[in-house]
Amino acid sequence: MDNKQIRVRFAPSPTGPLHMGGVRTALFNYLFARKNEGKFILRIEDTDQTRYVEGAEDYIIESLKWCGIEIDEGVEEGGPYGPYRQSDRKELYKEFSERLIESENAYYAFDTAEELDVMRERLKQEKSSVQQYNALTRGEMKNSLTLSQDETKDLLNSGAKYVIRFKMPENQEIIVEDIVRGTVKVNTNQLDDKVLFKSDGMPTYHLANVVDDHLMKISHVIRGEEWLPSLPLHIMLYKAFGWSETKPEFAHLPLLLKPSGKGKLSKRDGDALGFPVFPLEWKDPKTGEISRGYREDGYFADAFNNMLALLGWNPGTDEEILSLRELTSEFDLAKVHKAGAKFDHEKAKWFNHKYLLATSNEKLANMYQNILKEKGIEADDTMILKVVALIKERANFVSDFWSQSYFFFQAPTEYDKKVVKKRWKETTPEIMKALKEQLETIEEFNHNNLEKAIHDFMEGKEIGMGQIMNPFRLTLVGAGIGPGVFEIAELLGKKETIKRLQKGIENIKRD
């Protein structure tokens, strides 16, 4: 990097919950800023008031906090280039749009919605290759280029509705280098005269975005691939304002794709395949519909970040488990891929499993204690700690602990019929009675002594392990699941183990 300070921004619109693709954009901006000792700015782009959704701004901020993405300047933090909410900068955009009119890079357009429809229909009938408001059609429309100065003034003074459009020059080559895409080349004849300022007194994304990036001294614009078609217009706006020398560098990130690899990942895909696409749970303020979130589904924020970072980027090594600090150290925009990144929900669970294994048993036990309390189960902290150590390898989420360990906290009240049919033979009750007597002789009830006692028992009875261990597990658990039987019995203790064994002998019946 050269000597200029690195300043990047994440600029979401509060039109609903933040998609995981948006979180990845924020994460890449954040990693780039931290890697280069720069600033990460959160700017809320709420110029489209018709699509504004109550609560969406707070949701965006909470999502970034959960991910550990620290904001240097923003709506809550403040900063030297605020305000950081575009609706609070409204008057500013009007001033800059009028500057473009004065320099003849923009014009007033008074066309009604009906007149625009007529224009498009006419072009359609003529089978025109370009059906838009542009250099070819602007001369036939109702705007300050076709009206006299007096007519334009009269319309403005009368309060007639208008928009301000950019006057795209004819037949110019726009060439810009994108850090991810390489050279982007477009002829202005392919572009329309985009609206910069709307009739409701608010700027469009294009004007507000460019003005704010300039005034906030943004050095690099790192955003999603969906904004690539807007890049030529933004370059022309920098030129029209005379800011070409100070314009930011651009990097357009690849799309997040469906698990099939065909098309952009959407909420519908998550609903259909059973995974969230939002960082946090979201309740729609209008419909009341609740959408799942990664946080509520039990993901660790670090695992979520790690998974997202490797969608469209990698450090150039086989290493996949990287902390936020390690991601920061390794991050390089030059290593971002051009091709879309296919999302794999099973891989996301794998990441969480790895982070779960790396979490201390004490912390996991505290988390599991909360789940047990919700179920009305009082359990000793030491017991929970031992259970967690025994089962964590089998879990992807702390919420999986219950299904892997419920039998430590409650004795079986029924027994899996399939296991009974397969494992509980006519001779089993007598074998289990003899086993119970053997276990009652053990003074120190631990794994080693249990293993020795059962080994001696098998030799003495001349029977195979399957004839003992499978039905023994069934009496303790009620099913054919769980860690090793010796570990289960040791944790349950001698009294509870023998009690369950006796209950199983009395209650397990083959159909």
Secondary structure, DSSP 8 states (H G I E B T S, - for coil): --SS--EEEE---SSSS--HHHHHHHHHHHHHHHHTT-EEEE-B----GGG--TTHHHHHHHHHHHHT---SBBTTTB-TT---BGGGGHHHHHHHHHHHHHTTSEEEE---HHHHHHHHHHHHHTT-S--SSSTTTGGGSSBTTTS-HHHHHHHHHTT---EEEE---SS-EEEEEETTTEEEEEEGGG----EEE-TTS-B-HHHHHHHHHHHTT--EEEEEGGGGGGHHHHHHHHHHHT-GGG--EEEEE--EE-TTSSSB--HHHHHHHT---BSS-EE-TTT--EE-BTTTTT--HHHHHHHHHTSSB--SSS-----HHHHHHH--GGGB-SS-EE--HHHHHHHHHHHHHHS-HHHHHHHHHHHHHHTT----HHHHHHHHHHHGGG-SSGGGHHHHHHHHHS--SS--HHHHHHH--TTHHHHHHHHHHHHHT-SS-SHHHHHHHHHHHHHHHT--HHHHHHHHHHHHHSSS-SS-HHHHHHHH-HHHHHHHHHHHHHH----
